[in-house]
Amino acid sequence: MTESASLYIAHPRIMVLGVQPGTPPFRIMEIDGEVIGEARAITDVLLAAAAFGITVHDLDDPDVVRWVGGDKYTWTPHR
């Protein structure tokens, strides 16, 4: 198998994990593989990225952000 035939797997610098129950619910956020804190809304993700010098132009770009357990609009636990 050549490299061009292999599957491409993005390794984005930002990872937003699944929603955790809380008041209010939150998502744990990682940058460069390290947990950096909690996000309660999209703005928290953008602010944290900016604090680490990452400019996000498209929150749907899997090369930039990986959303685990939902997308950028998922901020409440699934029931």
Rosetta blueprint (number, residue, H / E / L):
1 M L
2 T L
3 E H
4 S H
5 A H
6 S L
7 L L
8 Y L
9 I L
10 A L
11 H L
12 P L
13 R L
14 I E
15 M E
16 V E
17 L E
18 G E
19 V E
20 Q E
21 P L
22 G L
23 T L
24 P L
25 P L
26 F E
27 R E
28 I E
29 M E
30 E E
31 I E
32 D L
33 G L
34 E E
35 V E
36 I E
37 G E
38 E E
39 A E
40 R L
41 A L
42 I H
43 T H
44 D H
45 V H
46 L H
47 L H
48 A H
49 A H
50 A H
51 A H
52 F L
53 G L
54 I L
55 T L
56 V L
57 H L
58 D L
59 L L
60 D L
61 D L
62 P L
63 D L
64 V L
65 V E
66 R E
67 W E
68 V L
69 G L
70 G L
71 D L
72 K L
73 Y L
74 T L
75 W L
76 T L
77 P L
78 H L
79 R L
